[in-house]
Amino acid sequence: MNYSAVIYILGWIMDIEAVGMILPCIVALCYGEREGLGFLYVLIGCAIVGTIIILRKPKDMRFYLREGFVTTALSWIILSVLGALPFVLNEDIPNFNNALFETISGFTTTGATILSNPEGLSHASLFWRSFTHWIGGMGVLVFLLAILPMAGGSHMNLMKAESPGPSVGKLVPKVKDTAFDLYAIYFVMTMAEVVLLAFGGMNFFESLTISFGTAGTGGLSIWNDSIMSCTPYQQWVIGIFMVLFGVNFSFYFLIITGKIKQAFKYEEVRVYFVIIAVSVIVICINIYDRFSTIGETIRHAFFQVGSIITTTGYGTADFDAWPALSKTILVMLMFIGACAGSTGGGIKVSRIIVMAKTVKKEIISFLFPKSVKKIKIEDKVIGHETLRSINVYIMTYIFIFALSLLLISYENKDMTSNFTAIAATFNNIGPGLSRVGPTQNFTCYSTFSKYVFMFDMLAGRLELFPILLLFSPSVWKHKRKVV
């Protein structure tokens, strides 16, 4: 383990968080709020400690996959702990456990909340709460890769550890340039939504914070009713951008660079839109009598499908009151999730496609034992290593899900609440059903259960293994090996 390099990166993480906290301080200044002092105190502390750490750069900055996973996990934990302190210091969320839950939910773009009245928070805290979505959506380490020179394949090992999906690739020859391009696309799309929402009547603060939640597919709203009080135009803008942020960002890069035919060969993107279309049609038929017009029915069905499959979690209606068929579809979408390489959570559409093709291949092999059929996506053969990693991921996913469900079941709450609470936090969605439905929150659970949820949020956002590796003693041995 290259401890000096890991600590050096963590120092940079603290400095980046300090820079990020300048924004809520400015917001507090604009609104004349004393709550900005909490952010200022933590900002100063992060800046001092982080700067002291990075003043001495290690001679060896090589990162293997083990260092990449450990650094990623520790970075997100440190971000969350430090990010929670201002809430406690300014007494917007005086209980540290609740503040940590809210902050982890923000950074992991989950959107689960313990607040029954977010409108009671200061503007500074509301801004920070939404801004954590934007930071966590693309990933703070991806941003760091765009500005920090590193040796050899270290960039790729860090990106692999943080990027969502079964694989990560370079858009351009240099990983540093790839990270920059990803953030450029992310920023431009976010600003486009801000402009469109402002055009639709939202003030700058509202359009910015809601866009942060949409871009990061987070879902922590600045209003008690999520997005229900927004106008139909605003809901359509938010809904469309949610779906767009659930697309693999490589798709946008290919379009921007003029490789349109190559972009539309992405099987995952095509399947993603087909799943959305079919789900919207079925739910519209199922809830046609719940709303006064067809247009209203389509809007609510599209918004909720887009919100759940992209794991954003915003809501325009109480879907917990919808018929069983509609709720079942939404729960299934919780597990499917968005595309790999997007800001969304869940298992990811690409893994679902590979698993479906694997089942088909096995059925054919039973019927024709001598046949040789390879699994392909975009005309590329899926290697054995990729298949193995997906199988291991799914088994680990099932094990953690089942264990988490078992751990919180001691509170003796109903099965629907427990099951969807785990699904909502593990898949980084936010709302579930029943006691954690779109009009409820997670306050009803004990501190122990909240820590289970926090672990699930971090594990889900980081694709399980970076967090799990922290518990492996062999990872912490000084002798460096490739994981």
RAURRA-V751142 format. One record per residue. N is the residue number from 1. RES is the residue in one small letter. OMEGA is omega in whole degrees, 0 to 359 (* if undefined). D_LAST is the distance of its C-alpha to the last C-alpha in Angstrom with 1 decimal. Layout:
n->N res->RES omega->OMEGA d_last->D_LAST
n->N res->RES omega->OMEGA d_last->D_LAST
//
This chain:
n->1 res->m omega->178 d_last->10.7
n->2 res->n omega->186 d_last->13.1
n->3 res->y omega->183 d_last->15.5
n->4 res->s omega->179 d_last->18.3
n->5 res->a omega->179 d_last->16.7
n->6 res->v omega->180 d_last->15.6
n->7 res->i omega->179 d_last->19.2
n->8 res->y omega->178 d_last->20.7
n->9 res->i omega->179 d_last->19.3
n->10 res->l omega->175 d_last->20.5
n->11 res->g omega->176 d_last->23.8
n->12 res->w omega->179 d_last->24.0
n->13 res->i omega->179 d_last->23.4
n->14 res->m omega->178 d_last->26.3
n->15 res->d omega->178 d_last->28.5
n->16 res->i omega->178 d_last->27.8
n->17 res->e omega->177 d_last->28.8
n->18 res->a omega->178 d_last->31.8
n->19 res->v omega->179 d_last->32.9
n->20 res->g omega->182 d_last->32.4
n->21 res->m omega->174 d_last->34.8
n->22 res->i omega->183 d_last->37.5
n->23 res->l omega->177 d_last->38.2
n->24 res->p omega->175 d_last->39.2
n->25 res->c omega->178 d_last->41.2
n->26 res->i omega->178 d_last->43.1
n->27 res->v omega->179 d_last->43.6
n->28 res->a omega->179 d_last->45.1
n->29 res->l omega->180 d_last->47.3
n->30 res->c omega->182 d_last->48.6
n->31 res->y omega->178 d_last->49.5
n->32 res->g omega->184 d_last->50.8
n->33 res->e omega->177 d_last->48.4
n->34 res->r omega->181 d_last->47.7
n->35 res->e omega->178 d_last->44.4
n->36 res->g omega->179 d_last->42.9
n->37 res->l omega->178 d_last->43.2
n->38 res->g omega->178 d_last->40.3
n->39 res->f omega->180 d_last->38.1
n->40 res->l omega->180 d_last->39.6
n->41 res->y omega->181 d_last->38.9
n->42 res->v omega->178 d_last->35.2
n->43 res->l omega->181 d_last->35.0
n->44 res->i omega->179 d_last->36.5
n->45 res->g omega->179 d_last->34.2
n->46 res->c omega->183 d_last->31.0
n->47 res->a omega->181 d_last->32.4
n->48 res->i omega->182 d_last->33.4
n->49 res->v omega->180 d_last->30.2
n->50 res->g omega->181 d_last->27.9
n->51 res->t omega->177 d_last->30.1
n->52 res->i omega->181 d_last->30.2
n->53 res->i omega->187 d_last->26.3
n->54 res->i omega->179 d_last->26.1
n->55 res->l omega->180 d_last->29.1
n->56 res->r omega->181 d_last->27.0
n->57 res->k omega->179 d_last->24.3
n->58 res->p omega->177 d_last->21.6
n->59 res->k omega->180 d_last->21.9
n->60 res->d omega->180 d_last->18.2
n->61 res->m omega->180 d_last->17.0
n->62 res->r omega->180 d_last->13.9
n->63 res->f omega->170 d_last->11.1
n->64 res->y omega->186 d_last->7.5
n->65 res->l omega->179 d_last->5.7
n->66 res->r omega->178 d_last->5.3
n->67 res->e omega->180 d_last->8.9
n->68 res->g omega->180 d_last->9.8
n->69 res->f omega->181 d_last->9.4
n->70 res->v omega->180 d_last->11.2
n->71 res->t omega->180 d_last->13.7
n->72 res->t omega->181 d_last->14.5
n->73 res->a omega->181 d_last->15.2
n->74 res->l omega->179 d_last->17.2
n->75 res->s omega->182 d_last->19.0
n->76 res->w omega->178 d_last->20.3
n->77 res->i omega->179 d_last->21.4
n->78 res->i omega->177 d_last->23.2
n->79 res->l omega->184 d_last->24.8
n->80 res->s omega->181 d_last->26.1
n->81 res->v omega->180 d_last->27.5
n->82 res->l omega->180 d_last->29.2
n->83 res->g omega->180 d_last->30.3
n->84 res->a omega->186 d_last->32.1
n->85 res->l omega->179 d_last->34.1
n->86 res->p omega->178 d_last->36.7
n->87 res->f omega->181 d_last->37.6
n->88 res->v omega->183 d_last->38.4
n->89 res->l omega->179 d_last->40.2
n->90 res->n omega->174 d_last->42.4
n->91 res->e omega->171 d_last->43.0
n->92 res->d omega->172 d_last->42.3
n->93 res->i omega->189 d_last->39.8
n->94 res->p omega->180 d_last->40.8
n->95 res->n omega->185 d_last->38.6
n->96 res->f omega->181 d_last->35.1
n->97 res->n omega->178 d_last->33.4
n->98 res->n omega->179 d_last->35.1
n->99 res->a omega->178 d_last->34.3
n->100 res->l omega->177 d_last->30.6
n->101 res->f omega->182 d_last->30.7
n->102 res->e omega->182 d_last->32.6
n->103 res->t omega->176 d_last->30.2
n->104 res->i omega->177 d_last->27.0
n->105 res->s omega->179 d_last->28.9
n->106 res->g omega->183 d_last->29.7
n->107 res->f omega->180 d_last->26.4
n->108 res->t omega->180 d_last->24.6
n->109 res->t omega->180 d_last->27.6
n->110 res->t omega->179 d_last->28.6
n->111 res->g omega->173 d_last->32.3
n->112 res->a omega->184 d_last->33.0
n->113 res->t omega->174 d_last->35.6
n->114 res->i omega->183 d_last->37.5
n->115 res->l omega->175 d_last->40.4
n->116 res->s omega->181 d_last->43.6
n->117 res->n omega->180 d_last->45.2
n->118 res->p omega->180 d_last->42.8
n->119 res->e omega->178 d_last->46.0
n->120 res->g omega->179 d_last->46.8
n->121 res->l omega->174 d_last->44.0
n->122 res->s omega->178 d_last->44.8
n->123 res->h omega->180 d_last->44.1
n->124 res->a omega->180 d_last->41.6
n->125 res->s omega->177 d_last->39.6
n->126 res->l omega->179 d_last->40.0
n->127 res->f omega->181 d_last->38.7
n->128 res->w omega->179 d_last->35.6
n->129 res->r omega->179 d_last->34.9
n->130 res->s omega->182 d_last->35.0
n->131 res->f omega->177 d_last->33.3
n->132 res->t omega->175 d_last->30.2
n->133 res->h omega->185 d_last->30.0
n->134 res->w omega->178 d_last->30.2
n->135 res->i omega->184 d_last->27.5
n->136 res->g omega->183 d_last->25.1
n->137 res->g omega->178 d_last->26.0
n->138 res->m omega->179 d_last->24.3
n->139 res->g omega->182 d_last->22.0
n->140 res->v omega->180 d_last->22.6
n->141 res->l omega->175 d_last->19.5
n->142 res->v omega->176 d_last->20.7
n->143 res->f omega->181 d_last->24.0
n->144 res->l omega->179 d_last->22.4
n->145 res->l omega->182 d_last->20.8
n->146 res->a omega->185 d_last->24.3
n->147 res->i omega->187 d_last->25.8
n->148 res->l omega->177 d_last->23.3
n->149 res->p omega->179 d_last->22.6
n->150 res->m omega->187 d_last->19.1
n->151 res->a omega->170 d_last->17.8
n->152 res->g omega->182 d_last->16.3
n->153 res->g omega->183 d_last->13.7
n->154 res->s omega->178 d_last->13.3
n->155 res->h omega->184 d_last->15.6
n->156 res->m omega->180 d_last->13.8
n->157 res->n omega->175 d_last->10.5
n->158 res->l omega->181 d_last->12.9
n->159 res->m omega->178 d_last->14.9
n->160 res->k omega->184 d_last->12.3
n->161 res->a omega->185 d_last->11.6
n->162 res->e omega->186 d_last->15.4
n->163 res->s omega->180 d_last->17.1
n->164 res->p omega->178 d_last->18.5
n->165 res->g omega->184 d_last->18.3
n->166 res->p omega->180 d_last->16.2
n->167 res->s omega->177 d_last->15.6
n->168 res->v omega->181 d_last->16.5
n->169 res->g omega->180 d_last->18.4
n->170 res->k omega->176 d_last->20.5
n->171 res->l omega->179 d_last->24.2
n->172 res->v omega->186 d_last->25.2
n->173 res->p omega->182 d_last->23.8
n->174 res->k omega->180 d_last->22.6
n->175 res->v omega->178 d_last->20.2
n->176 res->k omega->178 d_last->22.5
n->177 res->d omega->176 d_last->25.4
n->178 res->t omega->179 d_last->23.7
n->179 res->a omega->179 d_last->23.1
n->180 res->f omega->180 d_last->26.8
n->181 res->d omega->179 d_last->28.1
n->182 res->l omega->180 d_last->26.4
n->183 res->y omega->177 d_last->28.0
n->184 res->a omega->178 d_last->31.3
n->185 res->i omega->180 d_last->31.5
n->186 res->y omega->182 d_last->30.7
n->187 res->f omega->182 d_last->33.3
n->188 res->v omega->179 d_last->36.0
n->189 res->m omega->179 d_last->35.7
n->190 res->t omega->181 d_last->35.9
n->191 res->m omega->177 d_last->39.0
n->192 res->a omega->178 d_last->40.5
n->193 res->e omega->179 d_last->40.4
n->194 res->v omega->181 d_last->41.8
n->195 res->v omega->182 d_last->44.7
n->196 res->l omega->178 d_last->45.5
n->197 res->l omega->178 d_last->45.5
n->198 res->a omega->177 d_last->47.7
n->199 res->f omega->181 d_last->50.0
n->200 res->g omega->173 d_last->50.2
n->201 res->g omega->177 d_last->51.6
n->202 res->m omega->173 d_last->48.7
n->203 res->n omega->187 d_last->48.9
n->204 res->f omega->181 d_last->46.3
n->205 res->f omega->180 d_last->44.5
n->206 res->e omega->182 d_last->44.4
n->207 res->s omega->180 d_last->43.2
n->208 res->l omega->182 d_last->40.5
n->209 res->t omega->179 d_last->39.1
n->210 res->i omega->178 d_last->39.3
n->211 res->s omega->175 d_last->37.7
n->212 res->f omega->180 d_last->34.7
n->213 res->g omega->179 d_last->34.3
n->214 res->t omega->183 d_last->34.7
n->215 res->a omega->179 d_last->32.3
n->216 res->g omega->187 d_last->29.5
n->217 res->t omega->183 d_last->30.6
n->218 res->g omega->174 d_last->31.1
n->219 res->g omega->174 d_last->34.6
n->220 res->l omega->184 d_last->35.8
n->221 res->s omega->177 d_last->39.4
n->222 res->i omega->180 d_last->41.9
n->223 res->w omega->180 d_last->44.6
n->224 res->n omega->184 d_last->45.2
n->225 res->d omega->181 d_last->45.6
n->226 res->s omega->182 d_last->42.4
n->227 res->i omega->187 d_last->43.8
n->228 res->m omega->183 d_last->46.8
n->229 res->s omega->179 d_last->49.4
n->230 res->c omega->179 d_last->48.3
n->231 res->t omega->177 d_last->50.6
n->232 res->p omega->178 d_last->49.9
n->233 res->y omega->181 d_last->49.2
n->234 res->q omega->179 d_last->46.6
n->235 res->q omega->177 d_last->45.0
n->236 res->w omega->179 d_last->44.8
n->237 res->v omega->180 d_last->43.3
n->238 res->i omega->180 d_last->40.6
n->239 res->g omega->180 d_last->40.0
n->240 res->i omega->180 d_last->39.7
n->241 res->f omega->175 d_last->37.3
n->242 res->m omega->180 d_last->35.1
n->243 res->v omega->180 d_last->34.8
n->244 res->l omega->179 d_last->34.2
n->245 res->f omega->176 d_last->31.3
n->246 res->g omega->180 d_last->29.7
n->247 res->v omega->176 d_last->29.5
n->248 res->n omega->184 d_last->26.5
n->249 res->f omega->175 d_last->27.1
n->250 res->s omega->177 d_last->26.5
n->251 res->f omega->179 d_last->29.7
n->252 res->y omega->180 d_last->31.7
n->253 res->f omega->179 d_last->30.3
n->254 res->l omega->178 d_last->31.6
n->255 res->i omega->181 d_last->34.9
n->256 res->i omega->182 d_last->35.3
n->257 res->t omega->175 d_last->34.7
n->258 res->g omega->181 d_last->37.3
n->259 res->k omega->187 d_last->35.0
n->260 res->i omega->179 d_last->36.6
n->261 res->k omega->179 d_last->36.7
n->262 res->q omega->180 d_last->33.0
n->263 res->a omega->184 d_last->32.4
n->264 res->f omega->172 d_last->34.4
n->265 res->k omega->179 d_last->32.6
n->266 res->y omega->181 d_last->29.7
n->267 res->e omega->181 d_last->30.1
n->268 res->e omega->181 d_last->28.2
n->269 res->v omega->180 d_last->30.7
n->270 res->r omega->180 d_last->33.6
n->271 res->v omega->179 d_last->32.6
n->272 res->y omega->180 d_last->31.9
n->273 res->f omega->176 d_last->35.5
n->274 res->v omega->179 d_last->37.0
n->275 res->i omega->179 d_last->35.5
n->276 res->i omega->182 d_last->37.1
n->277 res->a omega->181 d_last->40.4
n->278 res->v omega->180 d_last->40.7
n->279 res->s omega->180 d_last->39.9
n->280 res->v omega->181 d_last->42.4
n->281 res->i omega->182 d_last->45.1
n->282 res->v omega->181 d_last->44.8
n->283 res->i omega->177 d_last->44.7
n->284 res->c omega->178 d_last->47.6
n->285 res->i omega->184 d_last->49.7
n->286 res->n omega->184 d_last->48.7
n->287 res->i omega->187 d_last->49.7
n->288 res->y omega->183 d_last->52.6
n->289 res->d omega->182 d_last->55.1
n->290 res->r omega->183 d_last->53.1
n->291 res->f omega->190 d_last->54.0
n->292 res->s omega->182 d_last->57.2
n->293 res->t omega->177 d_last->56.3
n->294 res->i omega->180 d_last->54.0
n->295 res->g omega->179 d_last->52.5
n->296 res->e omega->178 d_last->51.6
n->297 res->t omega->180 d_last->50.1
n->298 res->i omega->182 d_last->47.9
n->299 res->r omega->181 d_last->46.8
n->300 res->h omega->179 d_last->45.7
n->301 res->a omega->179 d_last->44.0
n->302 res->f omega->183 d_last->42.2
n->303 res->f omega->183 d_last->41.2
n->304 res->q omega->177 d_last->39.8
n->305 res->v omega->179 d_last->37.9
n->306 res->g omega->181 d_last->36.4
n->307 res->s omega->183 d_last->35.7
n->308 res->i omega->183 d_last->33.9
n->309 res->i omega->177 d_last->31.9
n->310 res->t omega->181 d_last->30.6
n->311 res->t omega->177 d_last->30.0
n->312 res->t omega->176 d_last->32.4
n->313 res->g omega->173 d_last->34.7
n->314 res->y omega->180 d_last->38.0
n->315 res->g omega->174 d_last->41.1
n->316 res->t omega->181 d_last->44.5
n->317 res->a omega->177 d_last->45.8
n->318 res->d omega->183 d_last->45.3
n->319 res->f omega->176 d_last->43.5
n->320 res->d omega->179 d_last->43.5
n->321 res->a omega->180 d_last->47.2
n->322 res->w omega->179 d_last->46.6
n->323 res->p omega->184 d_last->47.2
n->324 res->a omega->181 d_last->44.7
n->325 res->l omega->180 d_last->43.8
n->326 res->s omega->180 d_last->42.8
n->327 res->k omega->179 d_last->40.8
n->328 res->t omega->178 d_last->39.0
n->329 res->i omega->181 d_last->38.1
n->330 res->l omega->177 d_last->36.8
n->331 res->v omega->177 d_last->34.7
n->332 res->m omega->178 d_last->33.2
n->333 res->l omega->176 d_last->32.4
n->334 res->m omega->183 d_last->30.6
n->335 res->f omega->181 d_last->27.9
n->336 res->i omega->179 d_last->27.9
n->337 res->g omega->184 d_last->27.4
n->338 res->a omega->179 d_last->27.4
n->339 res->c omega->171 d_last->25.8
n->340 res->a omega->179 d_last->22.2
n->341 res->g omega->175 d_last->22.2
n->342 res->s omega->176 d_last->25.1
n->343 res->t omega->182 d_last->25.7
n->344 res->g omega->179 d_last->26.3
n->345 res->g omega->181 d_last->24.4
n->346 res->g omega->180 d_last->24.5
n->347 res->i omega->180 d_last->22.7
n->348 res->k omega->182 d_last->23.6
n->349 res->v omega->182 d_last->26.1
n->350 res->s omega->179 d_last->23.8
n->351 res->r omega->179 d_last->22.1
n->352 res->i omega->180 d_last->25.6
n->353 res->i omega->181 d_last->26.7
n->354 res->v omega->180 d_last->24.0
n->355 res->m omega->178 d_last->24.7
n->356 res->a omega->180 d_last->28.5
n->357 res->k omega->177 d_last->28.2
n->358 res->t omega->177 d_last->26.2
n->359 res->v omega->179 d_last->29.0
n->360 res->k omega->180 d_last->31.6
n->361 res->k omega->181 d_last->30.0
n->362 res->e omega->178 d_last->30.1
n->363 res->i omega->179 d_last->33.7
n->364 res->i omega->180 d_last->34.7
n->365 res->s omega->175 d_last->33.2
n->366 res->f omega->181 d_last->35.3
n->367 res->l omega->182 d_last->38.4
n->368 res->f omega->186 d_last->37.7
n->369 res->p omega->183 d_last->35.6
n->370 res->k omega->182 d_last->35.8
n->371 res->s omega->178 d_last->34.7
n->372 res->v omega->182 d_last->31.5
n->373 res->k omega->180 d_last->30.3
n->374 res->k omega->179 d_last->27.2
n->375 res->i omega->182 d_last->25.9
n->376 res->k omega->169 d_last->26.5
n->377 res->i omega->186 d_last->26.4
n->378 res->e omega->179 d_last->28.4
n->379 res->d omega->177 d_last->29.2
n->380 res->k omega->180 d_last->25.6
n->381 res->v omega->177 d_last->24.1
n->382 res->i omega->182 d_last->21.1
n->383 res->g omega->180 d_last->18.6
n->384 res->h omega->182 d_last->17.4
n->385 res->e omega->178 d_last->13.7
n->386 res->t omega->178 d_last->15.3
n->387 res->l omega->179 d_last->17.6
n->388 res->r omega->181 d_last->15.1
n->389 res->s omega->178 d_last->13.1
n->390 res->i omega->179 d_last->16.6
n->391 res->n omega->179 d_last->17.8
n->392 res->v omega->179 d_last->15.0
n->393 res->y omega->183 d_last->15.7
n->394 res->i omega->179 d_last->19.4
n->395 res->m omega->178 d_last->19.3
n->396 res->t omega->178 d_last->17.4
n->397 res->y omega->181 d_last->19.9
n->398 res->i omega->181 d_last->22.8
n->399 res->f omega->181 d_last->21.8
n->400 res->i omega->180 d_last->21.5
n->401 res->f omega->182 d_last->24.7
n->402 res->a omega->180 d_last->26.6
n->403 res->l omega->179 d_last->25.7
n->404 res->s omega->179 d_last->26.6
n->405 res->l omega->179 d_last->29.8
n->406 res->l omega->184 d_last->30.6
n->407 res->l omega->182 d_last->30.1
n->408 res->i omega->184 d_last->32.5
n->409 res->s omega->181 d_last->35.0
n->410 res->y omega->180 d_last->36.6
n->411 res->e omega->174 d_last->38.5
n->412 res->n omega->173 d_last->40.4
n->413 res->k omega->185 d_last->40.4
n->414 res->d omega->186 d_last->41.0
n->415 res->m omega->180 d_last->38.3
n->416 res->t omega->179 d_last->38.5
n->417 res->s omega->182 d_last->37.8
n->418 res->n omega->183 d_last->34.9
n->419 res->f omega->183 d_last->33.3
n->420 res->t omega->175 d_last->33.7
n->421 res->a omega->176 d_last->32.7
n->422 res->i omega->179 d_last->29.2
n->423 res->a omega->183 d_last->29.2
n->424 res->a omega->181 d_last->30.3
n->425 res->t omega->182 d_last->27.8
n->426 res->f omega->179 d_last->24.7
n->427 res->n omega->176 d_last->25.5
n->428 res->n omega->183 d_last->26.6
n->429 res->i omega->181 d_last->30.2
n->430 res->g omega->181 d_last->32.5
n->431 res->p omega->173 d_last->35.6
n->432 res->g omega->179 d_last->35.9
n->433 res->l omega->178 d_last->39.1
n->434 res->s omega->186 d_last->41.8
n->435 res->r omega->175 d_last->41.3
n->436 res->v omega->181 d_last->38.4
n->437 res->g omega->185 d_last->40.1
n->438 res->p omega->177 d_last->40.7
n->439 res->t omega->181 d_last->43.7
n->440 res->q omega->176 d_last->42.0
n->441 res->n omega->187 d_last->39.2
n->442 res->f omega->181 d_last->36.8
n->443 res->t omega->185 d_last->39.3
n->444 res->c omega->182 d_last->40.4
n->445 res->y omega->182 d_last->37.2
n->446 res->s omega->178 d_last->36.7
n->447 res->t omega->179 d_last->34.4
n->448 res->f omega->180 d_last->32.1
n->449 res->s omega->178 d_last->31.8
n->450 res->k omega->177 d_last->31.2
n->451 res->y omega->173 d_last->28.2
n->452 res->v omega->178 d_last->26.9
n->453 res->f omega->180 d_last->27.6
n->454 res->m omega->176 d_last->25.9
n->455 res->f omega->181 d_last->22.7
n->456 res->d omega->179 d_last->23.0
n->457 res->m omega->180 d_last->23.8
n->458 res->l omega->180 d_last->20.7
n->459 res->a omega->180 d_last->18.5
n->460 res->g omega->181 d_last->20.4
n->461 res->r omega->184 d_last->20.3
n->462 res->l omega->176 d_last->16.5
n->463 res->e omega->168 d_last->15.8
n->464 res->l omega->196 d_last->15.1
n->465 res->f omega->176 d_last->11.4
n->466 res->p omega->179 d_last->11.4
n->467 res->i omega->182 d_last->14.4
n->468 res->l omega->181 d_last->13.3
n->469 res->l omega->177 d_last->10.3
n->470 res->l omega->182 d_last->13.1
n->471 res->f omega->180 d_last->14.7
n->472 res->s omega->181 d_last->12.1
n->473 res->p omega->183 d_last->13.4
n->474 res->s omega->179 d_last->10.5
n->475 res->v omega->186 d_last->8.8
n->476 res->w omega->177 d_last->12.0
n->477 res->k omega->185 d_last->12.3
n->478 res->h omega->181 d_last->13.4
n->479 res->k omega->186 d_last->11.8
n->480 res->r omega->175 d_last->9.1
n->481 res->k omega->175 d_last->6.2
n->482 res->v omega->180 d_last->3.8
n->483 res->v omega->* d_last->0.0
//
